[in-house]
Amino acid sequence: MTQTTFRREVRDAVTPRATLLVVGVVALQLLFIASYVGALHHPRPRDVPFGVVAPEAVARQTVTRLERLPGSPLDPRAVADEETAREQIAHRDLDGALVVNPAGPTDTLLVASGGGTALARTLESLTTAAEKAERRTVRTVDVVPASPGDFNGLSSFYLVVGWCVGGYLCASILAISTGARPANPRRAAIRLAAMALVSVVGGLGGALIVGPVLDALPGSVAALWGLGALITFAVGAATLALQGLFGIVGIGLAILLVVIAGNPSAGGAFPLPMLPPFWAAIGPALPPGAGTWAARSTAYFQGNGATGALLVLAAWAAVGVAVTLAAARLRERREEEPLPARAP
């Protein structure tokens, strides 16, 4: 092989387009490392919603003392009584509460490991240290315990990750099977219908695996099925929309949104109050974060507090459908436009 032939083959193999795609892959790789390590390497609580049940004067003193903890780990507020505190925890308005016993040295800490065992353990550690400084002790009561089959409370997160992966992989396959851009509105509608069917099947499969098969999560199988279908379709529709707008680059953008930005900010390994502010802020607006919150609400909190997350997922699905169809229609119109006549 001559040197000229070798150079020609290299030039043909490494086209400018291929070079740009490889650069994009390297960028995604580095962003993946930066996002996961940046979000999860140093978890610590910040402004965790926390109740204090005590006589009025004692409650004020306790709230002030907890507000002054280094790093502002808690956002304490007085709560009328223990029953109200339990109710607010069950409705996901509080992550924990301290019930002060005015007649003795032992207080009660209420937590909900179903909302994240890492946060429950952190609250126990913080409260124990704060109580020890006051020469008091604390006993912990898990108001909404995680399932024995849900080690570290991660099953909801892994379930949602699986649904998200199915969504963007299926959408990518549907799109690149006959070109990266939808050829026309009819084909785009067919792909969306296929995505809906896959979502229903995948949602049911995931709900059955974590429920009756593995006994990892409690809660209604039907409710988890519906949630899984919504998550899968929302991610799939968003991926089809990005592919319709940007071609094959849209696949990379979907990975950027769902995997690189969405997974570390989802509150899976560490609930949102333990993430850095940026990740805690974007997590609820992305499908993995909204899905994880809704899955935990469905499994452990009887659906309480899930409305906002479900609206986020529905918005992703609706916008994804609208943009997919609009991009296909726009491309069809461009193809129908006659080419400008050349000057004689």
VOGU-3710 file (C-alpha; in Angstrom, 3 decimals, decimal comma):
1> mtqttfrrev> 0,000/0,000/0,000  1,448/3,317/-1,056  1,554/6,320/1,243  -0,872/8,163/-1,026  -3,363/5,301/-0,888  -3,079/5,116/2,902  -3,737/8,834/3,263  -6,748/8,571/0,983  -8,207/5,719/3,060  -7,656/7,642/6,285
11> rdavtpratl> -9,322/10,697/4,754  -12,287/8,589/3,612  -12,624/6,848/7,000  -12,216/9,934/9,188  -14,529/12,425/7,564  -15,177/15,860/9,081  -18,613/14,620/10,177  -17,117/11,547/11,863  -14,516/13,737/13,544  -17,183/16,004/14,978
21> lvvgvvalql> -19,160/13,012/16,253  -16,064/11,556/17,930  -15,339/14,906/19,559  -18,949/14,947/20,766  -18,564/11,482/22,266  -15,405/12,515/24,132  -17,222/15,592/25,418  -20,117/13,435/26,664  -17,620/11,090/28,306  -15,974/13,919/30,228
31> lfiasyvgal> -19,328/15,454/31,132  -20,455/12,073/32,460  -17,465/11,893/34,783  -17,796/15,516/35,877  -21,532/15,289/36,534  -21,539/12,057/38,540  -18,449/12,856/40,579  -19,488/16,485/41,009  -22,973/15,595/42,220  -22,195/12,569/44,363
41> hhprprdvpf> -18,638/12,792/45,689  -19,459/14,842/48,794  -23,123/14,529/49,803  -24,243/16,602/52,759  -27,667/17,805/53,876  -28,813/21,335/53,087  -32,001/22,890/54,429  -33,781/19,576/54,979  -37,461/20,254/55,873  -37,589/19,245/59,536
51> gvvapeavar> -40,306/19,539/62,164  -39,998/20,225/65,894  -42,766/19,149/68,265  -42,473/20,685/71,743  -44,115/23,165/74,099  -44,000/26,646/72,562  -41,007/28,043/74,451  -38,994/24,835/74,066  -39,923/24,629/70,365  -38,601/28,136/69,725
61> qtvtrlerlp> -35,332/27,354/71,473  -34,942/24,034/69,654  -35,709/25,541/66,237  -33,157/28,310/66,849  -30,539/25,793/67,970  -31,084/23,587/64,899  -31,017/26,600/62,576  -27,539/27,440/63,870  -26,020/24,043/63,083  -22,882/24,454/60,923
71> gspldprava> -23,607/24,335/57,205  -27,356/24,864/57,634  -28,231/21,167/57,237  -31,808/21,600/58,507  -34,724/23,888/57,776  -36,545/23,444/61,098  -40,056/24,649/61,850  -42,407/24,170/64,792  -45,188/21,606/64,340  -48,296/21,459/66,521
81> deetareqia> -48,076/17,841/67,661  -46,651/14,416/66,835  -49,702/13,375/64,819  -49,343/16,431/62,598  -45,634/15,739/62,179  -46,328/12,155/61,121  -48,970/13,356/58,693  -46,640/15,920/57,121  -43,922/13,287/56,747  -46,417/10,920/55,111
91> hrdldgalvv> -47,415/13,700/52,696  -43,718/14,420/51,951  -43,876/17,949/53,341  -41,252/17,065/55,962  -38,325/14,657/55,798  -38,159/14,196/59,551  -39,235/15,594/62,894  -37,990/15,759/66,476  -40,594/15,167/69,178  -39,250/16,683/72,409
101> npagptdtll> -40,246/15,005/75,649  -40,592/17,753/78,287  -40,879/15,174/81,077  -37,658/13,281/80,421  -34,221/13,280/78,749  -35,142/11,068/75,761  -36,714/12,580/72,654  -38,101/10,867/69,551  -36,852/11,330/65,998  -39,335/10,572/63,231
111> vasgggtala> -37,848/9,656/59,838  -39,031/8,078/56,572  -36,453/5,728/55,070  -38,885/5,037/52,223  -37,972/8,496/50,935  -34,258/7,652/51,019  -32,314/5,697/53,604  -29,215/7,898/53,236  -31,203/10,946/54,321  -32,874/9,088/57,198
121> rtleslttaa> -29,482/7,968/58,515  -28,063/11,457/58,137  -30,948/12,967/60,102  -30,387/10,381/62,837  -26,681/11,227/63,009  -27,304/14,988/63,076  -30,028/14,787/65,695  -28,061/12,425/67,901  -25,105/14,810/67,932  -27,298/17,852/68,574
131> ekaerrtvrt> -29,124/16,095/71,399  -25,892/14,882/72,952  -24,690/18,477/73,162  -27,796/19,186/75,259  -27,200/16,060/77,391  -30,228/14,389/75,903  -30,716/11,158/73,984  -32,900/10,302/71,038  -34,717/7,211/69,826  -35,565/6,843/66,155
141> vdvvpaspgd> -38,954/5,815/64,793  -39,228/5,058/61,066  -42,654/6,371/60,096  -42,440/5,186/56,468  -39,862/2,379/56,429  -38,227/1,142/53,262  -39,081/-2,373/52,178  -36,752/-5,140/53,474  -36,126/-6,024/49,827  -35,203/-2,427/48,930
151> fnglssfylv> -31,587/-2,206/50,089  -30,571/1,402/50,752  -33,832/2,549/49,168  -32,360/2,438/45,662  -34,884/0,182/43,922  -37,116/3,098/42,878  -34,162/4,868/41,299  -32,923/1,798/39,440  -36,438/1,105/38,221  -36,748/4,615/36,810
161> vgwcvggylc> -33,287/4,438/35,228  -34,367/1,256/33,453  -37,510/2,900/32,150  -35,527/5,947/30,962  -32,936/3,780/29,207  -35,715/1,902/27,434  -37,239/5,194/26,340  -34,237/6,776/24,683  -32,830/3,516/23,261  -36,132/2,553/21,672
171> asilaistga> -36,637/6,040/20,245  -33,099/6,031/18,862  -33,617/2,663/17,160  -36,934/3,768/15,664  -35,363/6,934/14,276  -32,063/5,620/12,879  -33,639/2,528/11,323  -34,575/4,635/8,266  -32,604/7,806/8,794  -31,951/10,131/11,672
181> rpanprraai> -34,753/12,574/10,775  -38,458/11,696/10,457  -39,232/11,616/6,756  -42,788/12,869/7,109  -45,543/13,397/9,688  -47,037/9,968/8,984  -43,788/8,184/9,778  -43,290/10,353/12,858  -46,790/9,446/14,091  -46,090/5,751/13,524
191> rlaamalvsv> -42,891/6,018/15,562  -44,718/7,762/18,374  -47,409/5,057/18,339  -44,717/2,364/18,467  -43,072/4,248/21,326  -46,391/4,289/23,202  -46,788/0,526/22,778  -43,241/-0,122/23,994  -43,892/2,170/26,965  -46,972/0,219/28,031
201> vgglggaliv> -45,124/-3,106/27,799  -41,984/-1,803/29,500  -43,964/-0,107/32,238  -45,804/-3,322/33,051  -42,631/-5,407/32,946  -40,785/-3,099/35,336  -43,698/-2,945/37,768  -43,977/-6,741/37,830  -40,222/-7,244/38,324  -39,883/-4,897/41,316
211> gpvldalpgs> -43,225/-5,993/42,766  -44,407/-9,610/42,599  -41,200/-11,061/41,106  -38,476/-9,583/43,356  -40,626/-8,096/46,139  -38,349/-5,042/46,116  -41,036/-2,351/46,249  -44,477/-2,258/47,861  -47,353/-0,268/46,430  -49,827/-0,775/43,617
221> vaalwglgal> -48,547/-2,646/40,572  -51,116/-0,840/38,440  -49,942/2,567/39,661  -46,292/1,701/39,015  -47,280/0,355/35,595  -48,894/3,649/34,659  -45,931/5,598/35,991  -43,481/3,424/34,075  -45,409/3,866/30,838  -45,433/7,638/31,327
231> itfavgaatl> -41,697/7,829/32,110  -40,711/5,634/29,169  -42,924/7,519/26,737  -41,824/10,933/28,015  -38,145/10,092/27,491  -38,852/8,405/24,147  -40,916/11,306/22,824  -38,286/13,812/23,939  -35,593/11,763/22,180  -37,606/11,604/18,960
241> alqglfgivg> -38,109/15,357/19,166  -34,381/16,007/19,574  -33,613/13,679/16,660  -36,209/15,442/14,555  -34,558/18,796/15,249  -30,872/17,875/15,228  -30,567/14,524/13,472  -28,211/11,955/14,922  -26,778/14,611/17,264  -30,165/14,476/18,988
251> iglaillvvi> -29,234/11,072/20,409  -26,260/12,661/22,142  -28,450/15,467/23,438  -30,918/12,917/24,837  -28,066/11,156/26,631  -26,888/14,534/27,928  -30,310/15,351/29,377  -31,300/11,934/30,729  -28,042/10,224/31,684  -25,479/12,937/32,279
261> agnpsaggaf> -27,712/15,631/33,794  -30,720/13,584/34,878  -29,367/10,537/36,694  -26,957/12,176/39,177  -29,562/14,838/40,000  -32,439/12,371/40,379  -32,120/11,978/44,148  -31,522/8,246/43,839  -28,351/7,415/45,727  -28,730/10,591/47,794
271> plpmlppfwa> -32,085/12,404/48,098  -32,308/15,948/46,764  -31,541/17,764/50,075  -28,147/16,021/50,103  -27,081/17,102/46,610  -25,170/20,276/45,684  -27,533/23,191/44,984  -27,239/23,069/41,179  -28,098/19,372/40,976  -30,876/19,662/43,549
281> aigpalppga> -32,372/22,492/41,481  -32,401/20,766/38,073  -33,264/17,258/39,288  -37,036/17,678/39,742  -37,378/19,186/36,239  -35,781/16,215/34,432  -37,430/12,819/33,793  -35,134/10,728/36,064  -35,648/13,088/39,019  -39,386/13,480/38,532
291> gtwaarstay> -39,692/9,737/37,968  -37,714/8,783/41,075  -39,768/11,120/43,264  -43,032/9,786/41,817  -41,894/6,163/42,139  -41,060/6,584/45,823  -44,344/8,404/46,398  -46,213/5,574/44,684  -44,385/2,775/46,473  -44,192/4,184/49,998
301> fqgngatgal> -46,358/7,283/50,415  -49,651/6,185/48,793  -49,069/8,626/45,951  -48,774/11,674/48,238  -46,699/14,497/46,812  -46,475/12,983/43,329  -48,639/15,506/41,457  -45,848/17,922/40,576  -43,562/15,140/39,343  -46,337/13,635/37,214
311> lvlaawaavg> -47,009/17,029/35,640  -43,315/17,354/34,778  -43,335/13,953/33,071  -46,575/14,740/31,239  -45,046/18,001/30,010  -41,999/16,182/28,632  -44,306/13,736/26,853  -46,597/16,418/25,420  -43,794/18,697/24,246  -41,940/15,715/22,802
321> vavtlaaarl> -44,961/14,682/20,730  -45,635/18,241/19,545  -42,017/18,934/18,552  -41,630/15,540/16,838  -44,685/16,120/14,653  -43,831/19,776/14,002  -40,254/18,944/12,969  -41,506/16,259/10,595  -44,060/18,603/9,063  -41,475/21,366/8,671
331> rerreeeplp> -39,072/19,035/6,911  -41,828/17,826/4,607  -42,648/21,402/3,648  -39,025/22,147/2,910  -38,777/19,103/0,686  -41,956/20,137/-1,155  -40,657/23,623/-1,907  -39,494/23,920/-5,538  -35,828/24,586/-6,067  -35,049/28,157/-7,150
341> arap> -34,628/28,491/-10,887  -31,098/29,120/-12,069  -30,348/32,284/-13,907  -29,807/31,752/-17,649
//
